Amino acid sequence: MDFLEWILTSIAYVAVACLISWYFWSYKRRDLFGGYLFGVIVAFIGALICQSLLGEVFEIVIKKLMIPGFVKFNFIAALTGAFVMVYILNKINNDKIRKS
């Protein structure tokens, strides 16, 4: 894996993490434990874990939904992992709704 591929894959993971954290923070108005930034960090870790564990399974099942080109990034696996991790983070915080 060369450096440019590593940078583009990292940017894709961060984008998925920001998207999922924004969904819980702004759209659903949930008070995430640690705020928006900690939600991004947890979503990033969840995307990495799910990609490493289920990336090949999703790649076989949904091969056409992968981002084309030279970046080895499975969007569905990363999105699933990020969503599950932020959902768990939300449940740890008792599913509180933000007041502001």
N, C-alpha and C positions, 0 to 999 in steps of 0.2 A: 504494500500500500504506500504510494508515494505521498508526499507532503500535501500537494494540492487536493488530492482525493480525500485525505484526512480532514483538511480544513472544510471542504464542501459538505462532507458527511456530518461534521460537528455543527455546522451552521444549520443543516436540516434538522438535527436533533433539537437544537435550541429553539428553532422555529416551531416545532411541534410542541415542545414544552411550554413556550410562551402562549401558544394558541389554547392549549388545554387549561393552563392556569388562568388565562383571561376569561375563558368560558365560565369557570367556577367563580372567579372574583367579580367580574363585571356583569356578565349576563345573568347568572343565577343568584348573584349578590350574596354569596356565602362567605363567611368569615373564616378564612383558612388559617390554620395554626402557623404563625410566623409571617403571615401576610402574603402578598403577591409574589415577592421574590423567593421566599421559601417554597411556595407552590411551584415555581418554575424549576427550582433545584430538584424537588422531589419528582416532578414530572420528567425531568431529564434523566434521572436515575432509573425511573420506571421504564422509560423508553429504551434505555440501554439494556436493562435486564430482559425485557420482553423480546427485544431484537435478538439477543444472544441465545435465549432459550427457545423461542418459537419462530425465529426468522426463517429457518429452512422449511418449516411446515407451511407458513404463510406464503413463502416463495413458490412452493409447489402448487398450492391451491389457487393463489391469486397472482400469477406471474405477470399478467398484463398491467396490473396497477402499480408496479414498481416504477420509480422515477427513471426515465430512460437516460442513457448516456453512460458515463464511466463511474458514476457514484453508486456504490453498493449500499443502497438504503431502501428498506422496505417500509413504506409509509403506514400500511395497515398495522404491522406489528408494533411500530413505534407509537402510533396513536392509541392502540389498545393498552399498551403498557403504561403510557403516561396517564391515560384516563383512569385506569384502575388504581394507580398509586395516589393520584390526587383525590379520587373518591374515598379511598381509605383514610387519607389525611383529613378529609372533610368529616368523615364519621368519627375519627378520633376526637375532633373538636365538637362533637355532638350536633353536627349539622346546623350550626348557628347561622342566622341571617344577619348580614351587616346592617347597621343602623344608619351609617352615613352614605 
